[in-house]
Amino acid sequence: MTSISQLATFGRSAAIQGRVIYALLMREVLTRYGRHNIGFLWLFVEPMLFTTGVTILWSLFKANHGSSLPIVAFALTGYSSVLLWRNMPNRCIGAIEPNLALMYHRNVRPIDIFAARLLLEAGGATISFITLCLFYIYIGWLEPPADVLTVVEGWLLIAWFGASLAMFLGALGEKTELVERFWHPVSYLMFPLSGAAFMVDALPSAAQKYILYVPMVNGVELIRKGYFGDQVRVHYDLTYLLGCCIVLTLLALSQVTAISREITPE
């Protein structure tokens, strides 16, 4: 009976937090995109425009990306993943201060604010990626993915990494503004190392081992394995990527717990 009552209590708590996160998510949509023009559709139209612009530029200039893959497919799988992991920290750093008034409600915690913003960013990037894939396949620019489940696996791992990194940096950002100042240049420096613009197999053998220490590279390689199948030779370390995600998640949760005790509602 005790275990049943505990499960019932946990279920009620989870339902309450689910409603809190949903309310915060809707508030974030209205605050960020408003009701004018196309409103919340900008959530995924914006990343679609960015990815499409990069794809067109690569196609026009016939950019060399170190493989024989079609430029459209290469750009889509690479740059969509960049938007996934890079935008989430941007939204979590500095997320608590404009929402301090909400902390008067006992059911609203910093992790709820982070979760709402992470769901919004991940959802926008995912809808953009799926929509562009379907559209490009329809007009003949792309072939369907060889293994959808492997693409989903790689996508979810990059999302997990981005979410844990975002919560960690978001929590640290409440302690010092240096986090925000350093993250923006670091994110731009990490972009060329993220695997979006190259295949690991195209690098010198000596460099391949070291570039896989960048967690995002493993996820992008996994996505491309699922999308292109036997057309490409990929390199990734799934154990390393999972380890990075787990460690970052634990660090993020510890920091979020720490700032939850220190925050004073306004």
Disulfide bonds with the S-S distance in Angstrom:
none
